[in-house]
Amino acid sequence: MASLHMQDYDEVTAFLGHWGHFQQSVFFLLCASVLPNGFGSFSLIFLTDIPRHHCLVPDINLTEDWHQDVNLTNLEQEGCVDGWSYSKDIYKSTIVSEFDLVCSEEWKQPFTSTVYFMGVLVGSFFSGQLSDRFGRKPVLFLTMALQTLFTFVQIFSSSWTVFCILLFISGLGQISNYVSAFVLGTEIFTGNVRVLFSSMGVCLAFAFGFMMLPLFAYFLRDWTYLLLGISLPGLLYLPLWWLIPESPRWLLSQGRVEEAENIVKYAAKKNKVEAPQVIFDDYDSPVIIQSTYILGMNRISYIATMFYLTHVYRFTLSTGYFGLSLNTSRLHADPFISCFISAAVEVPAYITSWLALQYLPRRLAVVSILLLGGASLYFIQLVPHGLSYLSITLEMVGKFGITTGTALMFVYTAELFPTVLRNTATGMCTTVSRVGSCIAPFLLKLSQYFKYLPYITLGTLAVVSAFATVFLPESFGRPLPQTIEQMHKRER
């Protein structure tokens, strides 16, 4: 018998069906594991929000006549030597009021978000390689534990520096477990279920988590209580270790055929179907071939080009997505409503990405939706000052386009690279994209120089991503590649 390649995996396991009890349980458990990412990733919107504040005036008796007789404009200016007084109209406290991140210390407010995304960047880089080395499942639960534990420990921060150190460590696990869950589901599911999971299931779970964040923040208006509220749900995921299996595709790529067969047979039992006695009876592990390739990857111009292009679009999309998401406090006078609007826009975006993945070629879908998003952001500068709701609508259309493009690109990237490199490639792309998220908080500060400069910049990045996508190979309707040969045979 000819040796089994991963393109045959779907055929060999076809007896399981696409949507049995096994697939259903794994589908919903993986989606549930992503929920904390939604409210964890953007909790800084509320944790670092700047309350109205003024210099703390000592409690002395100054008459009204004193204010009228003294010309304050001619007095020498000095800092708030007695500290600051913060409004409690919206928040009881944030880290800004806790650590006085105002005036000369105001730069620390956006830098806090940058520190967090630097942690996400480092975590994305290492988690991808660890996942390809040790498996999808161990890294998924390790990063979930990091995220939960260090989010909780931040409550006890005695200074801004300590808070940032703990925030960085929490960031190591934040998006890393999302990527691990994404790749695990992509490799377990087949056919339309795989497309449904990767384009809408896991993404909608993230969006629902994001939509839950303003609810948490509304009832927990002290920053320590908010951190407690978003960290405790992580304890509910401990039992999932015994319910979520390892990826059979990854096990096969490591030559662990017996373990892969055991998982497939367990899936057959849950789906109440008969499994063959021997499922993968003549499998050649591609590990040696792939490891040789890793060493010489940059020498192969075709694949190196794909790596560079995927890095470009993931960087630009991440900058746009996080820039618009972190900008929610400027959309509406009520930050809770603003956050909910920004999160709710992601639901139709992910549904659109699923429909596009079902019926449209990847390149056409990505280019079209990103041009829509980029054009909407460009048009914001043309809106008259009195039509603020039109500006909000255009900004949300821009976020809709960039969010849809991001969801499409997650699937696209997973389809382009072979199994033993898939998590590393996804992790590397995520790492590069985090550079974009690191600069996003400061990019929003460009509005101090020209109000519409952030939108013009983000619109330009969306257009750059659209054109970069044109040079990628098409993967619509084709099986996931296992070897570099299969990957290289794809025509553009």
TADABEL-V226694 format. One line per field, one symbol per residue. ss: DSSP state (H for helix, E for strand, C for the rest). burial: # if it has 16 or more other ideal C-beta (glycine too) atoms within 10 Angstrom, else .. A space follows every 50 residues. Layout:
ss: ???
burial: ???
This chain:
ss: CCCECHHHHHHHCHHHCCCCHHHHHHHHHHHHHHHHHHHHHCCHHHHCCC CCEEECCCCCCCCHHHHHHCCHHHCCCCCCCCCEEECCCCCCECHHHHHC CCHHHCHHHHHHHHHHHHHHHHHHHHHHHHHHHHCHHHHHHHHHHHHHHH HHHHHHCCCHHHHHHHHHHHHHHHCHHHHHHHHHHHHHCCHHHHHHHHHH HHHHHHHHHHHHHHHHHHHCCEHHHHHHHHHHHHHHHHHHHHCCCCCHHH HHHCCCHHHHHHHHHHHHHHHCCCCCCCCCCCECCCHHHHHHHHHCHHHC HHHHHHHHHHHHHHHHHHHHHHHHHHHHHHCCCCHHHHHHHHHHHHHHHH HHHHHHHHHCCHHHHHHHHHHHHHHHHHHHHHCCCCCHHHHHHHHHHHHH HHHHHHHHHHHHHHHHCCHHHHHHHHHHHHHHHHHHHHHHHHHHHHHHCC CCHHHHHHHHHHHHHHHHHCCCCCCCCCCCCCCHHHHHHCCC
burial: ...###..##.##..##.##.##..##.#####################. #.#..........................#.....#...##.######## ##.....##################.##.###..###.######.###.# ##.#..#..#..############################..######## ##############.###.##.#########.##..#..#...####### ####.##.######..##.##...#...##..#..#...#..#....... ..#..##.#####################.##..##.######.###.## ####.##....##.################..#.......##.####### #########################################.##.#.... .####.###.######.##..####...######.##.....
